[in-house]
C-alpha cells in the first residue's frame, strides 16, 4: 500500500506487530469500501452501458446500433414502435454522416454532449427538412435523465426554507403551491417576480383563485365530515362487538354455572336414592 510521508514517519514509532495490524486494518477498510461500492453502484445496469453509444467516438462502433435500439426500447412511455423503426434508419444515417471534429473536440478536451447533439440535430436534407425526426426525441429523453440526487437535495432545501417555525402547519397542497410559484418565477421571470409577464391567463387564474379555494375548502370539510362519520361508525361497531363479546362471555359463565348446578342436583339425587335403598 502507498502511504503518505507523514504516515510513514509516524509508523516508525510503532512496533512490527503494530505496523502489521495497521496495514491489515487499512486493507480491511479498502475492502469494505470496495464491497459497498460494488453493492451500490449501477455496475450491472444495461441502460447505462448502452448509453456509451451517444459518445461521438462511439459512432462507428459495431455495437452502437444495438445499443441505441436497446435504449429506444427502454422508453416505451415516450417512444412508440413506429418511432423505434425510424430511429433504426436514422441511426444508420447518423453513422454515415460526415461530422466535423469541431462539433465535439476543442483544445485538449471535448465539448459537452448536449452541444454535440444540438449540432447534429441542425443537419438538413437536400430539400431543407430536418434529417433526424425521431432520434432527437430519444436523445432528449436520455439527456434529461438525472445523473445524481442534486435535484432531490435541492427540493429538501427549498422545503426547509418554506417550513419555518411560524409556518410549520402548512399542508402538502400549500407547499406544492409555494414550490410551483417559486418555479414559475424562476422560469418566466428569471427569478425576478417583477419580470414575470402579466398575461390574460394569469389574470384569470388570479381572479378565480378565491373561488377555487372555497371549492377546495368545501371538499376538505366534506372529507373531514365523511372521515368523522366513518370513525364514529367504526367506534359504534367496536362497541357492539365488545358488547356482543361480553354477552357471549356471560352466557358461557351462566352455562358453566348451570352445568355445575345440574351436576350437584344429579349427585344429590344419586345419594338420596342410595340412602333410601340402604334404609329399606
N, C-alpha and C positions, 0 to 999 in steps of 0.2 A: 504494500500500500504506500502511495506517495503521501507524505505529510509535510506540513509547513516547517519552516526553520525554527520558529519559536517552540512548536510542539516537540521537535526533535531534541532541542536543547533541554526542554523540560523533562523528557524521558530519561535523560542521563542521571537524574536524581532518583530514579526508580530501580528496583532490583530486577533481575532477569524474570522472575515469576510475575512481577507486576507488569513488566513490559509485555510478556506473553498474554496476560489477562487483558491488557489494554487493547492490543491488536485483535484479540479474539472478540472483544465487545464491539469494536469498530466493524469487524466483518459481519457480526450479527445484526448490527444496525443497518448496514447497507443491504444485507439480505432481506431484512424485514421491509425496508423501503422498496426494494425491487419487487417483492411479492405483492405489496399493496398497490404499486403502480400497475403491475400486471393484472391485478384484480379489477382495478377501477378504470383504467384507460381503455378506450374502444379499439383495442388492437385487432379484434376479430370482426369489426364492423365492415360488412361488404360495401355499404354505400360509400363510406369514407375511402375505401380502397379504390373504388371505381371513379371517385371524383378526381383522381390524378390525371384523368384524360383531358381535363379542362386546361391543364398547363400547356402553354404554347409549344414547348419542346416535346410534348407527347402527341402532337397532332398526327404524325406519321407512324405512330406505334401500331403494331399489329393488333394489340388488344384494345385500342382506343374505341373502335367501333362497337365491340362487345360491351365495353364499359358504359358508353353513352346510351345504349339501348337498355341496359340494366337500370341506369339512372332514370330514364324516362318511365320505365315500368314501376319505379318506386314512388311515383307521384300520381296515383290513379285519381285523386281528387281534383287534380289540375290538368293532367294530360289525358285526353281521350284516345282510344285506339287509332282513329284516323290520323291524329297528330303524331302518334308514335311512328306510323308508316312514313309520314312526311319528314320526321326527324331522321329517320333511317336514310332517306335520299339526300337530305340537306347535309348530313354529316359527310357523305362522300364528296359533295361539292366543296365543303369546307376543307377536306383533306387535300383536294386538288387545287385549291386556291393559291395564288401567288401572293403571299403576305409579306410585306416589308418588315425587316428586322426592327425598324424604329417603333413599331407598334408594341413591342414587348421588351425591347432592350434599351437601356440607357447606360451611361458611363458606369461601368463596374457593378451594375445591378439591373434588376428587372423592374418594369412598370407594374403597377397594381393590376390584379387580374381583371377588375372591372373596367379599367382603362383599355386593356387589350380587347375585351369582348365588345366594348362600346364601338371601337373602330371596326370590328368585324361586322357588326350589325348595320354599319353605314354602307356596306357594299351593295351595289345595284346591278341589275341585269342590263342587257343591251337596250331594253325598252324603257329603262329608267325606274322600274319597280324594284322593291326590296328583294334581294336574293334569298334571304332567310326569313321565313314566316313563323314556323313552329319552333325552331331552335332557340330564338331569343326568349320565348316564353319559358322554356325549360331552364335555360341558363339563369334567367332572372329568379326563378323559383329556387335554384340551387344557391345562388349568391345571397339570397335573402335568409338562408338558414343561419341561425345564431351559432357562433363558434365558441361561446363562453356563457357565463352566467352574469355578465355585467349588467344586462338589462334587468334581470330579476333583482339583483342587489340594488340597482338604482331605484327600482319600484319600491323596495322596502324603505329606502332612504326618504323617498318622497312621502310615503305613508307616515313615517315617523315625523316628518316636517308638518304634515297636516294634523296629526293627532297630538295636539298639545295638551297640557294639563287641564285647560278650560274647555277642551273640545273632545274629551275622552268618550262621550256618548254618541258620537256620530255613527249613523247606520252605514251598512255596506253601500246602499244606494247613494247616500250623501258623499261618501268617499269616492265612489266611482264618478259621481258628477263633478266633484272638485278636480279629480285627476283628468277627466275629459276636458274640462275648461282650461286647465293648465296646458294640456297637449294642444288644444285648439289655438291658444295664444301663441305657442311656440311655432305651430305650423303656419298659421295665417298671418301672424304679426311679427315673426322672428323674435318671439319672447317679449314683445312690447305691446301692451294692450291697446295703446292709442293708435297703433298701426294696423289693427285688425279692420279689414274693410267692412263697412256697415251696409249690408245687403237687405233686400226686402224679406228674404227668407229668415235672416237673423232677427229682424224686427218682428216678424210674425211669430217667431219662436218665443221671443221675449214677452210679447203680449199674451200669448197662450200659456205662459209658464204657471201663472196662478191657478188657472182652471185645471191644468194637468196636475198641479199639486193637490188641489181639492179632490180630484177624482182618485188620485193615488192614496190620499189620506182616508177617503171613504172606504177604499178597498182594504186598507190596513185595518181599519176599525172593524170591518165586516169579518176579516180573517181572525182578528182577536176575539170577536164575539163567537165565531164558529169554534175556535180552539177552546174558548172558555166553556161552551156548551159540551164539547167533546170531553173535556176534563171532568165537568160535573156529571156527565153521563157515565164516565168510567168510574168515578167515585161512587155513584149510586149502584152501579153494577157490582163493584167491590163490596159495598155494604150488604147487598142482597146475598152475594156469595158467602160472605162471612156469616151472615145471619143463618143461611142455609146450613153451613158447616156446624154452627152452634146447635141448631136443631137436630142435626144428624148425630152429633156427639151426645146430646141429651137423650135422644132416642136409644142410642147404644147403651147408655148408662141405665135407663129405665128397663131396657130389655135384660140387661145383666142382673139388675135387682130382682126383676120378675122371675128370672131363671133360678136365682138363689132362693127366693121365697118358695117357689114350686118344689125345689129340692127339699127344703125344710119341711114343707107340708107332707111330701111323699115319705120322708124319713119318719115324721111323727106318726103318720098313718100306719106305717110298717111296724113301728114299735108298739102302737096301741093294739094293733091286730095280734102281734106276738104276745103281748101281755094278757089279752083276753083268752087267747088259746091256752096259755100256761095256767090260768086260773081254772079253766074248765078241766 
